[in-house]
Amino acid sequence: MTARPQMDHEMSVITNDLLDMTTLIEDTIRNAIKSLVEKDCDLARNLINSDEEIDDLEDTIKDKCLKFLATQQPLAGDLRHMISIMQMVRDLERIGDHCEDIAKYTLRFENEEYMKELIDIPRMAEMAAKMVKNAIDSFVNKDLRLARKVWKADEEVDELFRNIYDELMSIIDQDPAKANQSVMFLFIAAHLERIADYATNICEETVFAMEGNYEME
């Protein structure tokens, strides 16, 4: 292969790896919440044990990016593209860590009855998972409009988090005996809010890769 086709091929391979990691992370978010809702401790343990797979994917993709930068002569746009991917896989790995923490809460609930049906937390998780998928899609498809749409969607997640916080604080005020569970649910919601924040980070990297700045507005 000549230089440009070889570069394009290597970039395509790395992009496919990024998509594979994103799919794994989407599944991990949804399974973390599924394990919580259904109190499926086996699923929770599998998620905790599989975190190494996410770590390994991050390392593999970063190594390929570094090799690309060392062996090719990337133009400014290609350079930003690779730097953005390295930042994105770091954010995806951290999302995996948050999912692992949620799975650990499932294990703590193993012998408890939930004080209320879980509605807003699964809804928040689905919103966050979609944000992650759309954030990566915006990068792969060079879709700045989608990136900015995802970035704005974080406001909805933040609002839902505030609603969950207010509800749980009200429950604690009315029944202090439920404080322990309420605090754990609050921590879980905080993990999901942070996952949505990482999706917005990915959108910012998309803007940087395409325009060389981080201006989202």
N, C-alpha and C positions, 0 to 999 in steps of 0.2 A: 504493500500500500504506500502511496505517496503521503506526504506529511498531513495535509488537511483531512483526507478520508480516514487516516489512522487516528487522528485526534477525534474526529467525529465518532468513530467506532468506540473508542475508549470512553468517551463521554456518554455514549448511549448505554454501554455496559454499566457504568456507574449510576446513571439515572434509573435503570431497571432495578439495580440493587436498592436504591433509595425507595422506589415504589414497593418493593418486597418488604422492606423494613416498615414502611408506612402501613401496609396491610396487616402486618403482624401487630403493630401498635394499636390499630383500630380494634382488632380482635381482642387484644389484651385489655383495653379500656372496657369493652362491653362485657367480657368475661369476668373482670374484676367486680363489676356491679352485679352481674348475674350471680356470682358466688355469694355476694352480700344479700341480695334480695331473697335468694333461695336457701341461704345458709348452707351452701354446698362447700363443705370444708375440703373435700378432695380436690375440687376445682381450684380452690384458693391455694392449696399446697402445690398443685401443679404450676400455677402462675408464679408462685414464689421461686420454685425450682427452675423455671424456664427463663428467669431474668438473665441468666448467663448467655442465653441465645441472643438476646437483644444486645447485650454488651459486646458479644463477638461480632455481630453485624456492624455495630458502630466502628469497631476497630478495623474490620475488613474494608469498609467503605473509606474510612479515613486513610488507610494505607494506600488504596488505589488512587485516591485524590493526590496524595503526596508524591506517589510515583509518577502520576501524570504531570504534575508541576515540575518534577525533577528531570523528566526525560523528554518532554515536549517543549515547544516554545509558544506558550499560549498568548494570544492577544489579550488586550485589557478585558474584553467581555468574557472570554474563556476563563481568565484568571478569577474574575469576580464570581463566575458560575461555580467554580470549584471551591472557592472560599466559602460561598454560601452553603453548598452542600455539606461541607465539614461542620458548619455551625448548625445546620438543620439536623444532622444525625446526632449531634450532641444533645439538641433539644428533644429529639425523639427518645433517646436513651433516658433522659431525665423524666420524661412522661412515663416510661416503663417503670422507673423507680417509684413514682407516685402510685402506679397501679399495684405494685408489690406491697406498698404500705396499706392500700385499701384492702388487699387480700388478707393481710395480717389482722386487720380489724374483724374480718369475717371469722377468723379463728377465735377471736376474743368473744364473739357473740355466740359461739357454738352451743352453749348450754343455757342461753337466755331467750326469753320471748321478747320480741320487739314491742315497744310501748305503743307504736302506731304503724300503720301501713306505710311502706316507703313509696312515695310518689314523686316528689320533687327531685330527690337525689338521682333516681334513674333517668328522669327527664334531663337533668343537668348533664349527666354522663353522656347521653345520646347527643346532646348539643355539642359537647366538647369533642366527641369522636368525629362528628361531621365537620367541625371546624378544622381538625387536624387533616382529614382527608382533603377538604377543599383547599386548605393552605398549600399542601404539596401539589395538588392538581394545578393550582394557579402558577406555581413555579415551573412545573413540567410543561404546561401549555402556554407559558409566557402570557398569562392572563392577569394584567394589573387590575382590571375591574373586579375580578373575583377576589384577588388578594385584599383589596380595600373593602369589599363586602364582608369577608371573613373578619377583618380587623374591626369593623364596626359591630359585628355580631357579638364581640366580647362584652359589649355593654349589656346585652340581654342576659348573658351568663352572670355578670356581676350583679344585675338586678335580682336574678333568681337566688343568688347566694345571699344577698341582703334579706330577702324574704325568708329563706331557710333560717338564717341567723335570728331574725326577729321571732319567728315561730318557736325556735328551740329555747330562746331566752325566756319567752312567755311560759313555756312548759316548766322550765326550772323554777320560775317565780311561783307558779301555781302548785307544783309538786316537787319539792327538793329531792325526793326519793328517786326521781327520774333524771337527776343531774348527770350521773355518770354516763348513761346512754346518750343523753342529749349532747354532751361534750364530744363523745366519740363520733356521733353523726355530724357534728359541726366540723370536726377535723377532716372527716371524709369529704364533706362539701368543699372545704378549703383545698384539699388535694385536687378536686375537679376544677375548681376555679383557677388553680395554678396550671393545670393542663391546658385550659383555654388560653391562658397567658402565653404559653409556649407556642400555641398555634399562631398567635399574633406576631411572635418573634419570627416565625417562619415566613409570614407575609412580609415583614420588614426586610428579610433577606431576599425575597423575591424582587422587591422594589430595588434593593441595592444591586442585585445581579443584572437587572435590566437597565437601570437608570444611573447607577453609581452614587445614589444617595438613599437616605432612609425616610424621605418625606412621604407620609401616608395620606395626608389630607389632599 
